Amino acid sequence: MSDTQTRPAPASDDALLEELDDLGGPPATPPAGVDDPSRRRRRKIIAWLLVVALVLFGGLAAWYLMNRKPLTELPGLQTGKVPTYKTAFYGVDKPLGVAVSPDGSRIYVTQSGTEGAAFVYDRDGKRLGELRPPATDKGPHVPVYVAVNPTTGEVYVGDRAAGKVYVYSGAGAYRSTFTPKDKKLTFSPLGIGVSGDGTLYVADASSSEPKDHRILVLAGDGRLVKTLGKGELNYPNAIVPGPQGEIYVTDSNNGRVVVFEASGTMTPLLSRGIGDGDLGLPRGLALDDQGRLFVVDTTDQQVRVFTAAAKPTDHPTYVGSFGDQGREDATFLFPNGVATDTRGRVYVADRENNRIQVWGY
């Protein structure tokens, strides 16, 4: 049994000193100006315990922010607000990026497994072909993200290892390699985005130093229009052009989504945290024709849904999240890319489950 269960509570220090004085012991109080050594030791021990507790609490808080598991929403709470699971197709090896043709008839997927490649599927998940680089470009090839020109239907594939962006027809035939006019300009593309006028946006993370990470804006003829976000981004991933000339970017290792206005001004929209709609490690990003913004949260194993504001720099409204960690239907294992079509379908690259999931409204 513990001391508190077997022993009476000790007398106070003052009572003990009075008792010792009655028995001829030491004086009831220490000499003036002299601190009691036992009290001094107790204060030091308490101070050290407080320091240790604060350090442990800070470490646990930091770990939780990076590895938190969000609470599952109550069934029915988000009915009609987030898509529901429809199906999945397999045959992909650690898919990273996914894009969809304007009419939703073609799905383009990049994979990063044993064979870095990009493939074309129909809407039922049947493989139709491969997006192959030209034979003159020997490997290695690591395609990461893929984007579709909403006007022409051309497909752009960013190849991180080759440091190039390849352009294909909607059917998958190679057309060209996007070449900057400035021959000294090189990049190692992570995310890419393309607008209807052929403007190409490249998330360049050539350097391991975040201070060098940037977004390159290139005209259709290869001319460098501007550089955005240098020194402010940390492994930017997906890029999505918006309807007002803005672009949305997942600033992945900073745990946020930012928007760049046409003027080049950057505004943070969503950030890391533990509240509703806060992010862990954002990767994929999509904006559908209903103004819904989909953010793949890789470490939380979910896709978060927001309604974009009428003014791009205003905070989006959190709608809800879908998915959970696992290998069953409607669960994810480190998802990465996301895309939408005009039929209300949402396609998610479920990387470690080696599949593309299809959700829908």
PAFI-349121 format. One record per residue: residue in one letter; x negated, z negated, y of N, C-alpha, C, O in turn. Coordinates in steps of 0.05 Angstrom, whole numbers, padded with zeros to 5 digits, always signed. Example, Ala and Ser with C-alpha at 12.3 -4.5 7.8 and 13.67 -1.06 7.14 Angstrom:
% residues 2
a-00264-00156-00114-00246-00156-00090-00264-00156-00066-00285-00169-00066s-00257-00142-00045-00273-00143-00021-00258-00157+00001-00268-00161+00023
% end
This chain:
% residues 361
m-00017+00000-00024+00000+00000+00000-00017+00000+00025-00040-00009+00024s-00007+00010+00047-00023+00012+00072-00025-00015+00085-00010-00033+00079d-00044-00017+00104-00048-00042+00119-00023-00050+00133-00016-00073+00135t-00009-00030+00144+00015-00036+00160+00037-00047+00143+00056-00059+00153q+00035-00044+00116+00056-00054+00099+00049-00082+00088+00067-00097+00080t+00023-00089+00088+00015-00115+00075+00005-00135+00094+00003-00159+00087r-00002-00127+00118-00014-00146+00137+00004-00149+00161+00016-00130+00170p+00005-00173+00172+00020-00176+00198+00005-00162+00220-00019-00159+00218a+00019-00155+00240+00007-00141+00263-00014-00160+00275-00008-00183+00280p-00038-00150+00282-00059-00167+00293-00051-00177+00321-00035-00164+00335a-00061-00199+00327-00056-00210+00354-00070-00193+00375-00089-00178+00368s-00061-00194+00399-00073-00179+00421-00101-00190+00426-00108-00212+00417d-00118-00173+00440-00145-00182+00447-00145-00208+00462-00161-00226+00457d-00126-00211+00481-00126-00235+00498-00119-00259+00481-00131-00281+00485a-00100-00256+00462-00093-00278+00445-00116-00287+00427-00121-00311+00423l-00131-00267+00417-00154-00273+00400-00176-00288+00416-00188-00307+00406l-00180-00279+00440-00200-00293+00457-00192-00321+00463-00209-00339+00463e-00166-00326+00468-00157-00353+00473-00160-00370+00449-00168-00394+00451e-00155-00359+00425-00158-00374+00400-00187-00381+00396-00193-00404+00388l-00206-00363+00400-00234-00368+00397-00243-00390+00417-00260-00406+00410d-00232-00390+00441-00239-00409+00461-00231-00437+00452-00245-00457+00456d-00207-00439+00440-00197-00464+00431-00214-00476+00408-00217-00500+00406l-00227-00458+00392-00243-00466+00370-00272-00470+00377-00289-00474+00360g-00278-00468+00403-00306-00471+00412-00322-00446+00409-00346-00447+00409g-00309-00422+00408-00322-00397+00406-00332-00388+00433-00336-00404+00451p-00336-00361+00436-00346-00349+00460-00325-00353+00483-00302-00359+00477p-00333-00349+00507-00314-00352+00529-00291-00332+00527-00294-00311+00514a-00269-00339+00538-00245-00323+00535-00247-00296+00547-00233-00278+00538t-00264-00292+00567-00268-00265+00579-00297-00260+00581-00313-00278+00585p-00305-00234+00579-00333-00227+00582-00343-00233+00610-00326-00235+00628p-00369-00236+00614-00380-00240+00640-00372-00217+00659-00369-00194+00649a-00369-00222+00684-00361-00202+00703-00380-00178+00703-00405-00182+00702g-00369-00154+00704-00385-00130+00705-00395-00120+00678-00409-00100+00677v-00389-00135+00656-00399-00127+00630-00375-00116+00614-00355-00130+00610d-00377-00091+00604-00356-00079+00588-00358-00089+00559-00380-00093+00549d-00336-00092+00546-00335-00100+00518-00345-00076+00501-00332-00055+00502p-00367-00079+00486-00378-00056+00470-00358-00045+00450-00357-00021+00446s-00341-00062+00438-00322-00051+00418-00301-00034+00432-00293-00014+00421r-00293-00041+00456-00274-00025+00471-00286+00002+00479-00274+00023+00478r-00312+00001+00486-00326+00025+00494-00327+00044+00470-00323+00069+00474r-00333+00034+00447-00334+00051+00423-00306+00063+00417-00305+00087+00410r-00286+00047+00420-00259+00057+00415-00252+00080+00434-00240+00100+00426r-00259+00077+00460-00253+00098+00479-00268+00124+00472-00256+00145+00474k-00293+00121+00464-00308+00145+00456-00296+00159+00432-00294+00184+00431i-00288+00143+00412-00275+00155+00388-00250+00170+00395-00245+00192+00386i-00233+00157+00412-00208+00169+00420-00213+00195+00436-00199+00215+00431a-00233+00194+00454-00239+00218+00469-00248+00241+00451-00240+00264+00455w-00265+00235+00431-00274+00256+00413-00251+00267+00396-00250+00291+00391l-00234+00249+00387-00211+00258+00372-00193+00277+00388-00182+00296+00378l-00189+00270+00414-00173+00287+00431-00186+00315+00435-00172+00335+00434v-00212+00316+00438-00226+00341+00441-00223+00358+00415-00217+00382+00417v-00227+00345+00392-00224+00360+00367-00196+00370+00363-00192+00393+00355a-00176+00354+00370-00148+00362+00368-00142+00386+00386-00128+00405+00378l-00152+00385+00411-00148+00408+00429-00160+00433+00419-00148+00455+00421v-00185+00431+00408-00198+00455+00397-00183+00467+00374-00179+00491+00372l-00174+00449+00356-00158+00458+00333-00132+00471+00342-00124+00492+00331f-00119+00459+00361-00093+00470+00371-00097+00497+00383-00082+00516+00379g-00119+00500+00400-00124+00526+00412-00130+00547+00392-00121+00570+00395g-00146+00540+00371-00152+00560+00350-00127+00568+00335-00124+00592+00329l-00110+00549+00328-00086+00556+00314-00067+00573+00331-00054+00591+00321a-00066+00567+00357-00049+00583+00375-00059+00612+00376-00043+00631+00375a-00085+00615+00379-00097+00642+00380-00092+00657+00354-00085+00681+00354w-00095+00643+00331-00091+00656+00305-00062+00665+00303-00056+00687+00293y-00043+00648+00311-00015+00654+00309-00007+00678+00326+00008+00695+00317l-00018+00680+00350-00012+00703+00367-00021+00729+00354-00008+00750+00357m-00043+00729+00340-00054+00753+00328-00041+00759+00301-00040+00782+00292n-00031+00739+00287-00021+00743+00260+00008+00733+00256+00016+00729+00233r+00022+00729+00277+00049+00718+00275+00067+00736+00258+00063+00760+00257k+00086+00724+00246+00107+00738+00232+00133+00733+00246+00142+00710+00246p+00145+00753+00259+00169+00748+00274+00192+00739+00256+00194+00746+00233l+00210+00724+00268+00234+00716+00253+00252+00740+00247+00255+00757+00264t+00262+00740+00223+00281+00762+00216+00307+00758+00230+00318+00736+00231e+00318+00779+00242+00343+00777+00257+00366+00773+00237+00365+00782+00215l+00386+00759+00247+00409+00753+00230+00424+00779+00223+00425+00797+00240p+00434+00782+00199+00448+00806+00191+00471+00812+00210+00486+00794+00217g+00473+00837+00218+00495+00845+00235+00490+00841+00264+00506+00852+00281l+00469+00827+00271+00465+00821+00300+00458+00845+00316+00466+00847+00339q+00445+00865+00303+00437+00889+00317+00452+00914+00307+00442+00936+00309t+00475+00910+00295+00491+00932+00284+00495+00954+00305+00505+00949+00327g+00487+00978+00297+00492+01001+00315+00470+01004+00336+00470+01025+00350k+00452+00985+00339+00432+00986+00359+00405+00996+00349+00389+01008+00364v+00400+00991+00324+00375+01001+00311+00383+01019+00288+00405+01016+00277p+00366+01038+00280+00373+01056+00258+00374+01041+00231+00364+01019+00229t+00387+01054+00212+00388+01043+00185+00371+01061+00167+00367+01084+00172y+00362+01049+00145+00345+01063+00126+00361+01085+00112+00383+01080+00103k+00349+01109+00110+00361+01131+00096+00347+01139+00070+00359+01139+00049t+00321+01145+00072+00306+01153+00049+00276+01152+00055+00268+01143+00076a+00260+01162+00036+00231+01164+00040+00221+01186+00022+00233+01192+00001f+00199+01199+00031+00186+01218+00013+00157+01211+00010+00144+01201+00029y+00147+01217-00013+00120+01209-00021+00101+01233-00023+00107+01254-00012g+00078+01230-00036+00059+01252-00038+00040+01253-00016+00025+01273-00013v+00039+01233+00001+00020+01231+00023+00001+01208+00017+00008+01189+00004d-00024+01211+00027-00045+01192+00022-00053+01178+00048-00069+01189+00063k-00042+01154+00052-00047+01138+00076-00041+01154+00101-00059+01161+00117p-00016+01161+00105-00008+01176+00129-00012+01161+00155-00007+01137+00156l-00021+01175+00175-00025+01162+00202-00006+01173+00223+00008+01157+00235g-00005+01199+00226+00012+01211+00247+00035+01226+00235+00033+01236+00213v+00057+01228+00250+00080+01244+00242+00092+01256+00267+00094+01243+00288a+00101+01281+00265+00115+01295+00287+00136+01312+00274+00136+01319+00251v+00156+01320+00291+00179+01335+00281+00183+01360+00299+00180+01358+00323s+00190+01382+00287+00197+01406+00302+00221+01401+00319+00237+01383+00313p+00225+01416+00341+00248+01411+00359+00275+01411+00345+00293+01396+00353d+00279+01427+00324+00305+01428+00311+00306+01409+00287+00326+01408+00273g+00284+01395+00282+00284+01376+00259+00280+01388+00232+00283+01374+00212s+00274+01414+00230+00272+01427+00204+00245+01424+00192+00241+01428+00168r+00225+01417+00208+00197+01415+00198+00186+01387+00206+00190+01378+00228i+00172+01375+00187+00159+01349+00192+00129+01353+00187+00121+01364+00167y+00113+01344+00206+00084+01348+00204+00071+01320+00201+00077+01302+00216v+00053+01318+00182+00042+01292+00175+00012+01294+00172+00001+01313+00159t-00003+01276+00185-00032+01274+00181-00037+01250+00162-00024+01230+00164q-00057+01254+00144-00064+01232+00126-00093+01227+00127-00109+01244+00134s-00100+01202+00120-00128+01193+00123-00140+01183+00097-00161+01170+00098g-00128+01189+00074-00138+01179+00049-00162+01194+00039-00180+01201+00054t-00163+01199+00013-00186+01212+00001-00191+01239+00012-00213+01249+00013e-00169+01252+00021-00172+01279+00033-00158+01278+00060-00134+01279+00062g-00175+01278+00081-00164+01279+00108-00151+01307+00112-00165+01327+00112a-00125+01307+00117-00111+01333+00119-00085+01329+00134-00077+01307+00140a-00073+01352+00141-00047+01352+00154-00029+01371+00139-00037+01393+00131f-00004+01363+00135+00015+01379+00119+00041+01384+00133+00048+01370+00152v+00055+01404+00123+00082+01411+00133+00102+01406+00111+00098+01414+00088y+00124+01392+00119+00146+01387+00100+00172+01396+00112+00175+01399+00136d+00192+01401+00094+00218+01406+00105+00233+01380+00108+00221+01359+00101r+00257+01380+00118+00271+01355+00124+00278+01339+00099+00286+01316+00101d+00276+01352+00075+00281+01337+00050+00255+01326+00038+00256+01314+00016g+00233+01330+00051+00208+01319+00041+00193+01338+00022+00174+01329+00009k+00201+01363+00020+00187+01382+00004+00163+01394+00019+00166+01403+00042r+00140+01393+00007+00116+01403+00021+00117+01433+00022+00120+01447+00002l+00113+01444+00046+00114+01473+00051+00087+01485+00054+00083+01509+00050g+00067+01469+00063+00041+01481+00068+00022+01460+00080+00029+01437+00084e-00002+01469+00087-00022+01452+00099-00031+01464+00125-00033+01488+00128l-00037+01446+00144-00048+01454+00170-00079+01453+00167-00091+01432+00170r-00090+01476+00161-00119+01477+00155-00135+01485+00180-00127+01504+00195p-00158+01472+00185-00176+01481+00206-00187+01508+00198-00186+01516+00175p-00198+01523+00217-00210+01549+00210-00234+01545+00190-00247+01525+00191a-00238+01565+00173-00259+01563+00153-00287+01560+00165-00305+01549+00153t-00290+01568+00190-00316+01566+00203-00322+01537+00211-00346+01531+00216d-00302+01520+00213-00306+01492+00220-00309+01476+00194-00290+01467+00182k-00334+01472+00186-00339+01456+00162-00334+01427+00168-00333+01418+00191g-00329+01411+00147-00322+01383+00150-00344+01366+00162-00366+01377+00169p-00340+01340+00164-00316+01326+00156-00293+01329+00176-00297+01335+00200h-00268+01325+00166-00245+01326+00184-00229+01301+00180-00223+01292+00158v-00221+01289+00202-00204+01265+00202-00182+01269+00222-00183+01259+00245p-00160+01282+00214-00137+01285+00231-00123+01258+00234-00119+01244+00215v-00116+01251+00259-00104+01225+00264-00075+01228+00273-00057+01220+00258y-00071+01238+00296-00044+01242+00306-00037+01272+00309-00055+01289+00310v-00011+01277+00309-00002+01305+00311+00021+01305+00332+00036+01286+00334a+00023+01327+00347+00044+01330+00367+00055+01358+00367+00041+01377+00358v+00079+01361+00377+00093+01387+00378+00100+01394+00407+00111+01377+00421n+00094+01418+00415+00103+01428+00441+00133+01432+00440+00143+01448+00424p+00148+01417+00457+00177+01419+00455+00189+01445+00463+00212+01451+00456t+00173+01462+00477+00183+01488+00485+00176+01510+00465+00194+01526+00457t+00151+01511+00457+00142+01533+00439+00144+01526+00410+00144+01544+00393g+00144+01500+00403+00144+01491+00375+00116+01492+00363+00113+01486+00339e+00096+01498+00379+00068+01498+00369+00060+01469+00362+00069+01450+00374v+00043+01467+00341+00035+01441+00331+00006+01436+00338-00011+01453+00334y+00000+01413+00349-00027+01405+00357-00036+01382+00339-00022+01362+00335v-00060+01385+00327-00071+01364+00310-00098+01355+00321-00116+01370+00325g-00099+01329+00327-00124+01317+00337-00142+01309+00314-00134+01293+00297d-00166+01320+00313-00185+01315+00291-00208+01298+00303-00225+01307+00317r-00207+01272+00296-00226+01253+00307-00255+01258+00299-00273+01257+00316a-00259+01265+00274-00287+01270+00265-00298+01296+00277-00321+01296+00284a-00282+01317+00278-00291+01342+00289-00293+01342+00319-00306+01359+00331g-00279+01323+00332-00278+01322+00361-00263+01346+00373-00271+01357+00393k-00242+01354+00359-00227+01378+00367-00197+01374+00365-00188+01356+00351v-00182+01392+00378-00153+01393+00375-00147+01421+00366-00153+01441+00380y-00135+01423+00342-00127+01449+00331-00098+01455+00337-00081+01437+00338v-00092+01481+00341-00065+01490+00348-00055+01508+00326-00069+01526+00317y-00030+01503+00317-00017+01519+00296+00010+01528+00304+00022+01517+00323s+00020+01548+00290+00048+01556+00294+00066+01535+00281+00057+01519+00266g+00092+01537+00287+00110+01518+00275+00111+01520+00245+00117+01501+00231a+00104+01544+00234+00104+01547+00205+00078+01537+00193+00076+01535+00168g+00058+01531+00209+00033+01520+00199+00009+01539+00199-00012+01532+00189a+00012+01563+00211-00011+01582+00212-00029+01574+00235-00021+01568+00257y-00055+01574+00229-00075+01568+00250-00074+01588+00272-00073+01612+00267r-00075+01579+00297-00075+01597+00320-00100+01595+00336-00112+01616+00343s-00109+01571+00343-00132+01568+00360-00143+01540+00360-00130+01522+00349t-00166+01537+00371-00177+01510+00376-00177+01506+00406-00188+01521+00421f-00164+01484+00414-00163+01479+00443-00190+01472+00453-00204+01454+00444t-00199+01488+00473-00227+01486+00483-00227+01480+00512-00216+01496+00528p-00238+01457+00521-00240+01452+00550-00257+01473+00563-00276+01483+00552k-00250+01479+00588-00267+01499+00603-00294+01488+00609-00314+01502+00608d-00296+01462+00614-00321+01449+00618-00335+01444+00591-00326+01427+00576k-00355+01460+00585-00368+01459+00559-00381+01432+00553-00387+01425+00531k-00387+01417+00575-00399+01391+00572-00379+01369+00565-00387+01347+00557l-00354+01375+00568-00333+01355+00563-00328+01353+00532-00320+01373+00520t-00333+01330+00522-00328+01325+00493-00309+01301+00490-00307+01285+00508f-00296+01300+00468-00278+01278+00463-00274+01273+00433-00280+01291+00417s-00265+01250+00426-00259+01243+00399-00230+01233+00399-00225+01209+00403p-00211+01251+00394-00183+01244+00399-00171+01225+00379-00174+01227+00354l-00158+01205+00390-00140+01188+00374-00113+01200+00378-00105+01218+00363g-00098+01189+00397-00071+01200+00402-00073+01226+00418-00091+01230+00434i-00053+01243+00414-00050+01267+00431-00020+01270+00438-00003+01261+00423g-00015+01283+00460+00012+01289+00468+00012+01316+00482-00009+01324+00494v+00034+01330+00482+00035+01357+00495+00062+01360+00508+00083+01353+00495s+00063+01370+00532+00088+01374+00546+00096+01403+00544+00080+01420+00534g+00120+01409+00553+00131+01436+00550+00115+01458+00564+00116+01481+00556d+00101+01451+00585+00085+01471+00600+00057+01474+00588+00041+01489+00599g+00052+01461+00565+00026+01465+00552+00005+01445+00560-00018+01446+00551t+00011+01426+00578-00008+01406+00586-00014+01388+00562+00004+01378+00548l-00040+01384+00556-00048+01368+00533-00059+01342+00543-00075+01341+00562y-00051+01320+00530-00061+01293+00536-00076+01283+00512-00066+01284+00489v-00100+01274+00516-00118+01265+00494-00127+01237+00499-00138+01231+00520a-00122+01219+00480-00132+01192+00481-00160+01193+00469-00164+01196+00445d-00180+01190+00486-00208+01193+00478-00221+01166+00474-00223+01150+00493a-00230+01161+00450-00245+01137+00444-00272+01144+00431-00278+01134+00409s-00286+01162+00444-00312+01172+00433-00332+01149+00430-00347+01148+00411s-00331+01131+00449-00350+01109+00450-00338+01084+00436-00313+01081+00436s-00355+01067+00425-00345+01042+00415-00341+01021+00437-00330+01000+00432e-00349+01029+00461-00345+01011+00484-00318+01017+00498-00314+01039+00507p-00300+00997+00499-00274+01001+00511-00276+01011+00540-00257+01024+00550k-00297+01004+00554-00299+01012+00582-00300+01043+00585-00295+01053+00607d-00306+01057+00563-00307+01086+00564-00282+01099+00554-00279+01124+00555h-00263+01084+00544-00238+01095+00533-00221+01105+00556-00220+01093+00577r-00207+01128+00551-00193+01141+00573-00172+01160+00562-00171+01166+00538i-00155+01170+00580-00136+01191+00574-00145+01216+00590-00148+01215+00614l-00149+01238+00576-00156+01263+00589-00131+01280+00592-00115+01283+00573v-00126+01291+00615-00104+01308+00621-00115+01336+00624-00130+01342+00643l-00108+01355+00607-00119+01382+00606-00097+01402+00609-00077+01401+00595a-00101+01421+00627-00081+01443+00630-00082+01461+00606-00101+01460+00590g-00062+01478+00603-00061+01495+00579-00084+01514+00577-00091+01523+00554d-00098+01520+00599-00121+01538+00598-00147+01523+00593-00168+01535+00594g-00145+01497+00588-00169+01481+00582-00182+01467+00606-00202+01453+00603r-00170+01471+00630-00181+01459+00654-00174+01429+00654-00152+01421+00649l-00195+01412+00660-00191+01384+00663-00176+01378+00689-00187+01383+00710v-00152+01367+00687-00136+01361+00710-00143+01334+00722-00148+01331+00746k-00144+01314+00705-00151+01287+00713-00159+01270+00689-00153+01277+00666t-00171+01247+00695-00177+01227+00675-00163+01201+00683-00163+01193+00706l-00150+01189+00664-00133+01165+00669-00143+01141+00653-00152+01143+00631g-00141+01117+00666-00144+01092+00651-00172+01084+00643-00175+01065+00628k-00193+01099+00652-00220+01092+00643-00227+01063+00652-00224+01057+00676g-00236+01047+00634-00243+01019+00640-00220+01000+00638-00224+00976+00641e-00196+01010+00633-00172+00993+00631-00159+00993+00604-00142+00977+00598l-00168+01012+00586-00156+01015+00560-00175+01006+00538-00199+01006+00541n-00163+00999+00515-00179+00990+00492-00167+01003+00467-00148+00993+00456y-00179+01025+00459-00169+01042+00437-00140+01050+00441-00122+01042+00427p-00136+01067+00462-00109+01078+00466-00102+01096+00442-00119+01110+00432n-00077+01094+00433-00069+01109+00409-00048+01130+00417-00056+01151+00428a-00023+01126+00411-00003+01146+00415+00002+01152+00445+00000+01134+00462i+00009+01177+00450+00016+01186+00478+00042+01202+00476+00045+01220+00459v+00061+01195+00494+00087+01208+00494+00093+01216+00523+00096+01199+00540p+00095+01242+00529+00103+01251+00556+00133+01244+00560+00149+01247+00542g+00139+01235+00585+00166+01229+00592+00179+01250+00609+00166+01270+00616p+00205+01248+00615+00220+01269+00629+00214+01271+00659+00221+01291+00671q+00200+01252+00670+00194+01253+00699+00165+01257+00705+00155+01250+00726g+00150+01268+00686+00122+01273+00690+00104+01250+00683+00080+01252+00685e+00116+01228+00674+00101+01205+00666+00092+01207+00637+00103+01224+00622i+00073+01191+00629+00065+01190+00600+00064+01160+00592+00054+01143+00607y+00074+01155+00568+00073+01128+00556+00050+01127+00536+00046+01146+00521v+00036+01105+00536+00012+01103+00519+00012+01075+00506+00017+01055+00519t+00006+01075+00480+00002+01049+00467-00028+01042+00470-00046+01054+00458d-00033+01021+00486-00060+01011+00491-00065+00990+00469-00062+00966+00473s-00073+01000+00445-00070+00986+00420-00084+00959+00420-00072+00938+00416n-00111+00959+00424-00125+00934+00422-00121+00914+00445-00129+00891+00443n-00108+00924+00466-00099+00905+00487-00070+00895+00482-00060+00880+00497g-00058+00905+00460-00032+00895+00452-00010+00901+00471+00007+00885+00477r-00010+00926+00483+00010+00932+00503+00018+00961+00503+00004+00978+00491v+00039+00968+00517+00047+00995+00523+00046+00998+00553+00057+00981+00568v+00033+01019+00562+00031+01024+00591+00043+01052+00597+00046+01068+00579v+00049+01056+00622+00059+01082+00631+00042+01091+00655+00035+01076+00672f+00035+01117+00654+00021+01129+00676+00040+01148+00691+00052+01166+00678e+00044+01143+00716+00061+01161+00732+00046+01187+00736+00022+01189+00731a+00060+01207+00746+00047+01233+00751+00025+01231+00771+00006+01246+00771s+00026+01211+00788+00005+01206+00808-00020+01194+00795-00042+01194+00808g-00018+01184+00771-00040+01172+00757-00040+01141+00757-00057+01129+00745t-00021+01129+00772-00019+01100+00773-00010+01089+00746+00009+01099+00734m-00024+01069+00737-00017+01056+00711-00001+01031+00715-00008+01014+00733t+00020+01027+00699+00036+01003+00700+00040+00993+00672+00050+01007+00655p+00033+00967+00666+00039+00956+00640+00069+00952+00637+00082+00942+00655l+00080+00959+00613+00108+00956+00608+00114+00934+00588+00132+00917+00592l+00100+00934+00566+00105+00915+00544+00078+00903+00536+00057+00916+00538s+00078+00878+00528+00053+00864+00522+00055+00847+00498+00076+00843+00486r+00031+00836+00490+00029+00819+00467+00041+00791+00473+00039+00781+00495g+00054+00780+00453+00066+00753+00457+00082+00746+00432+00080+00758+00411i+00098+00724+00435+00114+00714+00412+00144+00715+00418+00160+00705+00401g+00152+00726+00440+00180+00727+00447+00193+00753+00436+00180+00770+00424d+00220+00755+00439+00234+00778+00431+00223+00803+00444+00220+00804+00469g+00216+00823+00428+00206+00848+00440+00177+00848+00446+00166+00869+00454d+00163+00825+00444+00135+00825+00449+00120+00838+00425+00131+00841+00403l+00095+00846+00430+00080+00862+00411+00057+00847+00398+00048+00827+00409g+00048+00858+00376+00024+00848+00362+00002+00869+00365-00015+00866+00382l+00003+00890+00349-00016+00912+00350+00000+00938+00351+00006+00950+00330p+00007+00948+00374+00023+00973+00376+00006+00997+00370-00017+00999+00379r+00018+01016+00355+00004+01041+00348+00022+01065+00355+00019+01076+00376g+00040+01072+00337+00057+01095+00341+00077+01091+00364+00085+01069+00370l+00086+01114+00375+00104+01113+00398+00121+01138+00398+00111+01160+00394a+00147+01135+00404+00164+01159+00406+00186+01153+00426+00195+01130+00430l+00195+01174+00439+00217+01172+00459+00238+01194+00451+00232+01217+00451d+00262+01185+00444+00282+01205+00435+00299+01215+00458+00295+01207+00481d+00317+01234+00452+00333+01247+00473+00355+01229+00484+00369+01236+00503q+00358+01205+00473+00377+01185+00483+00363+01164+00501+00376+01145+00510g+00337+01168+00506+00323+01149+00522+00314+01124+00507+00308+01104+00520r+00314+01125+00481+00305+01102+00465+00275+01104+00460+00265+01126+00452l+00261+01082+00464+00232+01081+00460+00226+01066+00435+00235+01043+00432f+00212+01079+00416+00205+01066+00390+00176+01060+00390+00159+01077+00395v+00169+01035+00384+00141+01026+00384+00135+01014+00356+00148+00995+00347v+00116+01026+00342+00107+01016+00316+00088+00992+00321+00067+00995+00333d+00096+00969+00310+00080+00945+00312+00067+00941+00285+00079+00930+00266t+00042+00950+00282+00029+00951+00256+00026+00924+00243+00032+00922+00219t+00017+00904+00257+00012+00878+00244+00037+00863+00240+00038+00845+00222d+00058+00869+00255+00084+00855+00250+00101+00870+00229+00122+00861+00222q+00091+00894+00220+00105+00909+00200+00133+00917+00208+00151+00916+00191q+00136+00924+00233+00163+00931+00243+00161+00953+00263+00139+00960+00273v+00184+00965+00269+00186+00984+00292+00205+00971+00312+00228+00963+00305r+00196+00969+00337+00212+00957+00358+00226+00979+00374+00215+01000+00379v+00251+00973+00381+00267+00993+00396+00274+00982+00423+00282+00960+00427f+00269+00999+00443+00275+00993+00471+00292+01015+00484+00292+01038+00474t+00306+01009+00505+00318+01029+00521+00301+01033+00546+00297+01014+00562a+00290+01057+00550+00273+01062+00573+00290+01060+00599+00313+01068+00599a+00278+01049+00620+00291+01046+00645+00293+01073+00659+00277+01091+00654a+00312+01076+00678+00315+01101+00693+00289+01106+00709+00281+01129+00713k+00278+01085+00720+00252+01087+00734+00230+01080+00714+00230+01058+00703p+00212+01099+00708+00193+01095+00686+00176+01069+00688+00168+01058+00668t+00171+01060+00712+00154+01036+00716+00169+01010+00712+00157+00989+00712d+00196+01011+00709+00212+00987+00704+00210+00979+00675+00206+00996+00657h+00214+00953+00670+00211+00943+00643+00233+00953+00625+00257+00951+00632p+00227+00965+00602+00247+00974+00583+00263+00950+00572+00254+00928+00571t+00288+00956+00564+00305+00935+00553+00302+00933+00523+00304+00954+00509y+00296+00910+00513+00292+00906+00484+00319+00908+00470+00338+00894+00478v+00321+00924+00449+00345+00928+00434+00344+00913+00407+00363+00899+00400g+00322+00916+00393+00320+00903+00367+00297+00915+00351+00282+00932+00362s+00293+00906+00327+00271+00915+00310+00282+00922+00282+00302+00911+00274f+00268+00939+00268+00276+00945+00240+00251+00946+00223+00229+00953+00231g+00256+00939+00197+00234+00938+00178+00225+00910+00173+00232+00891+00188d+00208+00907+00153+00196+00881+00146+00172+00888+00128+00169+00910+00120q+00156+00867+00122+00133+00872+00105+00141+00874+00076+00156+00857+00066g+00130+00894+00062+00136+00896+00033+00131+00924+00023+00121+00942+00037r+00138+00928-00003+00135+00954-00016+00162+00966-00024+00163+00988-00035e+00183+00952-00020+00210+00961-00027+00220+00981-00006+00207+00985+00015d+00243+00993-00011+00256+01010+00009+00260+00993+00034+00266+00970+00033a+00257+01007+00057+00263+00995+00083+00243+00973+00091+00248+00958+00109t+00220+00972+00077+00199+00954+00085+00173+00970+00090+00170+00993+00080f+00155+00959+00105+00130+00973+00113+00106+00958+00104+00106+00933+00100l+00084+00972+00102+00058+00960+00097+00038+00974+00116+00027+00995+00110f+00034+00962+00139+00017+00973+00160+00026+01001+00169+00011+01021+00165p+00050+01004+00180+00059+01030+00190+00042+01039+00213+00029+01022+00226n+00043+01065+00219+00026+01075+00241+00041+01093+00260+00049+01085+00282g+00047+01118+00252+00060+01137+00270+00090+01136+00268+00101+01126+00249v+00103+01147+00289+00132+01149+00289+00140+01174+00305+00127+01182+00324a+00162+01186+00296+00173+01210+00310+00203+01210+00308+00214+01197+00290t+00216+01225+00326+00245+01227+00325+00254+01256+00327+00238+01273+00335d+00278+01262+00318+00289+01289+00322+00316+01287+00337+00325+01265+00344t+00329+01310+00341+00353+01311+00357+00378+01303+00340+00400+01302+00351r+00374+01297+00315+00396+01289+00298+00398+01258+00295+00414+01248+00280g+00382+01244+00311+00382+01215+00309+00366+01204+00287+00369+01180+00279r+00348+01220+00275+00330+01211+00254+00304+01200+00265+00294+01210+00286v+00294+01179+00252+00269+01167+00260+00250+01167+00236+00257+01157+00214y+00226+01179+00239+00207+01182+00217+00184+01164+00222+00172+01164+00244v+00177+01148+00202+00155+01128+00204+00134+01133+00183+00140+01135+00159a+00109+01135+00192+00086+01138+00173+00080+01110+00162+00067+01094+00175d+00088+01105+00137+00084+01079+00124+00058+01080+00109+00057+01087+00085r+00037+01074+00123+00009+01081+00114+00002+01070+00087-00004+01086+00069e+00002+01044+00083-00007+01033+00058+00013+01035+00035+00006+01030+00012n+00037+01044+00041+00056+01050+00020+00056+01080+00013+00071+01089-00004n+00039+01095+00026+00035+01124+00021+00062+01139+00021+00069+01153+00001r+00076+01136+00043+00102+01150+00044+00111+01153+00074+00100+01140+00092i+00130+01171+00078+00143+01174+00103+00171+01164+00100+00186+01174+00083q+00178+01144+00116+00206+01134+00115+00223+01148+00135+00214+01155+00157v+00248+01152+00128+00267+01165+00146+00290+01145+00151+00303+01135+00133w+00294+01139+00176+00316+01121+00185+00334+01138+00203+00326+01160+00212g+00358+01128+00209+00376+01144+00225+00399+01128+00237+00406+01107+00227y+00410+01139+00258+00434+01128+00270+00459+01141+00259+00481+01134+00267
% end
